[in-house]
Amino acid sequence: MNHIESLAVFCASSPGNDPKIGKVAYNLGKMMAQRNIRLIYGGSKLGLMGEVARGVLENVGEVTGVIPDFLKTKEVVHTGLDELITTINMHERKIKMHELSDGFVALPGGFGTFEELFEILTWAQLGLHRKPIGILNIDGFYDHLLAMLNKMASDGFLKQDNLEILLVAPTFEELLQQMENYEAKPVPQWMNKNQT
């Protein structure tokens, strides 16, 4: 069983059009605080990012923000965090979030959220880490994406083993249970440097 002490959360810096999603983001932060799981996230006070952080902080949890220098303005950065790490660029930000986290959770978002999710999935596929990765599929937000991933697998562009790296649940309780029970696949043989 994986002991989850910190989670990186990927989500929108926009609130979106459905207030319910913001409430779920806040409650995710609240539940993380109640379970003593530190939030690692992008450091913004805006949108769903701000709601998750608020949920943690208002329930006496701990938050580390990781933000690239070019986004570190008074309008964007959350100034009430336990720790704020500034990076040179977006790539360094993702590396730092990976280093600090025991797992990864994606909430609704746009290009940035998807880019973070797919990069961390690709790293797992390549055997670069063995941490659990999950989607909190609020009101079926990710249904179309999941259908696309299944299409990729059925058409032979994505191995079923790699598709199964991605954990999916409609509630955080269910997702956390999956993440705690997650067992990473063996490193692909072609990636094993000890093979001749």
C-alpha angles and dihedrals in degrees: 000000000000116000105219113204098153135024130194110219119203114198146131127297083210124079092223124213100285115074089199091071091056090052091051090050090052091048090050088057091046092052091047090054091048089053094045091244112151116227117231110188146142097285100241127136091206133097123337089342090062092046094054091048092047091051091055097042096046088054095050096257128139127257132191117190122200115196134166116242095245091060095046100108130132090250094057114025122084107234098191101067127123089234134008119193119194118207132193095239146348094275093055088047092058092047091052093048089051092050093051098045136082091198145349134245127189122206124182114304147129137256094320094052092047092046092052092045095049095044092053090046090051091050089053092047089053092049094247091131138007100209123128119259122198143179119216096212100204111194090340094299091150098041095106092047091050089050088052092050090051089050089052090052095046090048092052099251096109125040115234090233089058093046088055091059087078114081119203132191138154094227134044092233091058093042093049091051090053091048093050090051095043118127115193119229117250115272108271111265092236089057094051106105091199091066115098 
